[in-house]
Amino acid sequence: MKIKPVCPFSFGANTYLLISGTHALAVDPSTSVDAILSATSEFGATLDGILLTHGHFDHVISLDTLRAAVNIPAYIHECDAEMLTNGEKNASALFFGMPRTWKSAEITLGGGDTVTLGDEQIRVIHTPGHTPGSVCYDCGDFLLTGDTLFSNSIGRCDLPGGDESLMRQSLALLRRFPPSTTIYAGHGEPARLSDALDNAAYYL
């Protein structure tokens, strides 16, 4: 499985493209639809769906426009499903003083579920703490960690639904993965898992 950052470090959050053969999934669409579709065409692939690491507004900015353009489903953990349709819970009201909402996800996920991409499987790792339904996606050689774990910090736990105790448990769960695993986070640069977890220890 290949991963391509799309307009890395743009406003909002990192958007990624996962590619397996001629199949692709967009992850956290915060950049423009044109940028996502252009990146997909580079690989001669077709978008099959959209994976969300959690429901905060900055990770779903172009979610509805992408779904309208390509007619594909969005996946989100069941505990964050309501965030898309609730401007208080997705934090848009807090940051902008005006709530913004998106359409509900077509498919809800639970920890341990798998999503098929081509001939490969992506495993859903439930990692609450930043939000109740935050997840990491286990792609075999690498992890997509959303706002659970960054290269040098962790996602804040003081927004609605955040929980420091659950964050500690989630980070402990990630320590079960090989230390050399590369993480691709919701913000910032890729990192070695063990280094990111060591840095995270300063925040909890």
C-alpha positions in Angstrom: 0.0 0.0 0.0 1.2 3.5 -0.9 0.6 6.8 0.9 0.7 10.2 -0.6 0.3 13.5 1.3 -2.0 15.9 -0.6 -1.0 19.5 -0.1 0.8 18.7 3.1 0.7 21.2 5.9 -2.2 23.2 4.3 -4.8 25.0 6.3 -6.8 22.6 8.4 -5.3 19.2 8.6 -3.1 16.9 6.5 -5.0 15.1 3.8 -3.6 11.8 2.6 -4.3 9.4 -0.3 -4.0 5.7 0.2 -3.4 3.7 -3.0 -3.5 0.0 -3.7 -3.3 -0.9 -7.4 -6.0 1.1 -9.1 -8.0 1.7 -5.9 -7.6 4.7 -3.6 -9.0 6.2 -0.4 -8.9 9.8 0.7 -8.1 10.4 4.4 -9.3 13.5 6.2 -10.2 15.7 3.2 -9.4 19.2 4.3 -7.8 20.4 1.1 -9.4 21.1 -2.2 -11.3 18.5 -4.2 -9.2 19.3 -7.3 -6.0 18.6 -5.4 -7.3 15.3 -4.1 -8.6 14.2 -7.6 -5.3 15.3 -9.2 -3.3 13.3 -6.8 -5.5 10.3 -7.4 -5.1 10.6 -11.2 -1.3 10.5 -10.8 -1.6 6.9 -9.8 -4.3 6.0 -12.4 -6.5 5.1 -9.5 -10.2 5.6 -8.6 -11.4 6.9 -5.3 -13.4 4.2 -3.5 -14.2 6.2 -0.3 -13.1 8.6 2.4 -11.7 7.6 5.8 -12.0 10.1 8.7 -9.7 9.8 11.7 -12.2 11.8 13.8 -15.0 14.3 13.4 -13.4 17.8 14.1 -14.2 20.4 11.4 -10.6 20.9 10.3 -10.4 17.3 9.1 -13.6 17.4 7.0 -13.5 20.8 5.3 -14.0 19.4 1.8 -15.9 16.2 2.8 -19.2 17.1 1.3 -17.9 18.6 -1.9 -15.7 15.5 -2.5 -18.6 13.2 -1.9 -20.8 15.2 -4.3 -18.1 15.2 -7.0 -17.3 11.5 -6.9 -20.3 9.9 -5.2 -18.3 7.9 -2.6 -19.0 6.9 1.0 -17.4 8.4 4.1 -16.3 6.2 7.0 -16.1 7.4 10.6 -16.0 5.7 14.0 -19.5 5.3 15.5 -18.6 7.4 18.6 -17.8 10.4 16.4 -20.6 10.0 13.9 -22.8 12.8 15.5 -19.9 15.3 15.2 -20.4 15.8 11.5 -24.0 17.1 12.0 -23.3 19.0 15.3 -21.4 22.2 15.1 -20.8 22.3 18.9 -19.3 18.8 18.9 -17.1 19.3 15.8 -15.7 22.5 17.3 -16.6 24.8 14.4 -18.8 26.8 16.7 -16.0 27.2 19.3 -13.4 28.3 16.8 -15.5 30.4 14.5 -18.5 31.5 16.6 -20.8 29.9 14.0 -21.5 26.2 13.8 -20.8 24.4 10.5 -22.2 20.9 9.8 -21.7 18.2 7.2 -23.8 15.3 6.0 -23.7 12.1 8.1 -21.2 9.5 7.2 -22.5 6.6 5.1 -20.6 4.0 7.1 -19.7 3.9 10.8 -16.8 1.9 12.1 -15.8 0.2 15.4 -12.4 -0.8 16.7 -11.1 -3.9 15.1 -13.1 -3.4 11.9 -11.3 -3.6 8.5 -11.7 -1.5 5.4 -10.8 -3.1 2.1 -8.6 -1.2 -0.4 -7.9 -3.2 -3.5 -6.5 -6.5 -2.3 -5.4 -5.1 1.0 -7.0 -4.5 4.4 -6.8 -1.5 6.7 -7.5 -2.2 10.3 -9.3 0.3 12.5 -7.7 1.0 15.9 -10.0 2.9 18.3 -7.9 5.5 20.1 -10.2 7.8 22.1 -8.8 10.7 24.0 -8.8 13.6 21.6 -12.4 12.7 20.7 -14.5 9.7 21.8 -14.3 8.2 18.3 -10.7 9.0 17.3 -9.1 6.2 15.4 -5.8 5.2 13.9 -5.6 3.2 10.7 -3.2 0.3 10.6 -2.0 0.1 7.0 0.6 -2.6 7.6 3.9 -0.7 7.2 2.6 2.5 8.6 -0.1 4.0 10.8 -2.4 7.0 10.2 -2.7 8.5 13.7 -5.0 11.5 13.1 -4.9 13.8 16.1 -4.1 11.0 18.6 -0.4 11.3 18.1 1.8 13.8 16.3 5.6 13.7 15.7 6.2 15.8 18.8 3.0 16.0 20.8 -0.5 14.7 21.2 -4.0 15.9 20.3 -5.5 18.3 22.9 -8.0 16.7 25.3 -9.7 19.9 26.4 -12.3 20.1 23.6 -15.8 18.6 23.9 -15.4 14.8 24.3 -11.7 14.9 25.1 -10.4 12.7 27.9 -6.8 12.6 29.2 -7.3 9.2 30.8 -8.5 7.6 27.6 -5.6 9.3 25.7 -3.1 7.6 28.0 -4.7 4.2 27.3 -4.7 4.9 23.6 -1.0 5.8 23.6 -0.3 2.6 25.6 -2.1 0.6 22.9 0.0 2.2 20.2 3.2 1.0 22.0 2.2 -2.5 21.0 3.2 -1.7 17.4 6.8 -2.1 16.2 8.8 0.9 17.3 10.1 1.5 13.8 6.6 2.0 12.4 6.1 5.3 10.5 3.2 7.4 11.6 1.4 9.9 9.4 -0.4 12.3 11.7 -3.3 14.7 11.2 -1.0 17.7 11.5 2.8 18.0 11.0 5.4 15.7 9.6 5.7 11.9 9.5 7.7 10.3 12.4 9.0 7.1 13.8 6.4 5.7 16.2 8.8 5.2 19.1 10.1 8.8 18.8 6.6 10.2 18.7 5.5 8.2 21.8 8.6 9.3 23.7 7.7 12.9 22.9 4.1 12.4 23.9 5.2 11.4 27.4 5.9 15.1 28.1 2.3 16.0 27.6 0.5 13.6 30.0 
